[in-house]
Amino acid sequence: MSGIEELIGQDEGGIVVERTSQSVGDAVAKLAVDDDLRAAMGAAARRRASEYTWERSVEAILAAYSDVLGSQRRVRA
């Protein structure tokens, strides 16, 4: 999924898995035996997710439009 590494970080707020039953099973097994890891990842996931707000999304979209429009103006000039 595009952008997932940005959302979860370097295995801070989750585990990136391949779309195979083996990969998903390995991640679930890793979390099943480690209470501290589950708690740490849960806390990190909540913290990281709270950083994504509507205001931040709007600012990112406006910045992208501004970049595109600026690029178009430079090309036409």
VMD Tcl script that draws the C-alpha trace (Angstrom):
set ca {
  {0.00 0.00 0.00}
  {1.42 3.35 -0.96}
  {2.68 5.40 1.96}
  {2.40 2.67 4.57}
  {6.05 3.01 5.60}
  {5.45 6.70 6.29}
  {2.48 5.82 8.46}
  {4.03 3.09 10.59}
  {7.69 4.14 10.50}
  {10.55 1.68 10.79}
  {8.46 -1.09 12.38}
  {7.42 1.35 15.10}
  {3.64 1.33 14.69}
  {3.22 -1.94 12.85}
  {4.89 -4.60 10.79}
  {5.01 -4.40 7.00}
  {4.19 -7.82 5.59}
  {4.13 -9.31 2.14}
  {0.77 -10.48 0.86}
  {1.42 -14.09 1.73}
  {-0.03 -16.24 4.46}
  {3.50 -17.04 5.68}
  {4.44 -13.37 6.08}
  {1.20 -12.47 7.85}
  {1.47 -15.55 10.07}
  {5.05 -14.71 11.03}
  {4.04 -11.16 12.01}
  {1.07 -12.38 14.07}
  {3.23 -15.00 15.80}
  {5.88 -12.37 16.61}
  {3.26 -10.13 18.21}
  {1.47 -13.00 19.97}
  {4.48 -13.86 22.12}
  {5.67 -10.35 22.98}
  {3.41 -8.24 25.21}
  {5.93 -5.38 25.38}
  {6.29 -5.21 21.60}
  {2.49 -5.13 21.15}
  {2.17 -2.34 23.71}
  {5.03 -0.31 22.20}
  {3.70 -0.71 18.66}
  {0.18 0.19 19.78}
  {1.40 3.37 21.48}
  {3.54 4.31 18.48}
  {0.66 3.65 16.08}
  {-1.70 5.87 18.10}
  {0.91 8.65 18.25}
  {1.74 8.45 14.55}
  {-1.92 8.25 13.50}
  {-2.78 11.31 15.57}
  {-0.31 13.31 13.48}
  {-2.56 12.83 10.42}
  {-5.25 15.48 10.70}
  {-7.64 17.07 8.23}
  {-5.63 20.28 8.48}
  {-2.42 18.48 7.57}
  {-4.16 16.74 4.66}
  {-5.51 20.05 3.32}
  {-2.10 21.70 3.66}
  {-0.45 18.82 1.77}
  {-3.01 19.00 -1.06}
  {-2.69 22.78 -1.35}
  {1.10 22.47 -1.40}
  {0.89 19.85 -4.16}
  {-1.41 22.08 -6.24}
  {0.92 25.02 -5.67}
  {3.89 22.94 -6.84}
  {2.03 21.81 -9.96}
  {0.86 25.33 -10.79}
  {4.35 26.70 -10.17}
  {5.82 24.06 -12.50}
  {3.29 24.93 -15.20}
  {4.09 28.63 -14.92}
  {7.82 27.95 -15.28}
  {7.23 25.76 -18.34}
  {5.05 28.37 -20.05}
  {7.43 31.25 -19.29}
}
mol new
graphics top color blue
foreach p $ca { graphics top sphere $p radius 0.5 }
foreach p [lrange $ca 0 end-1] q [lrange $ca 1 end] { graphics top cylinder $p $q radius 0.2 }
display resetview
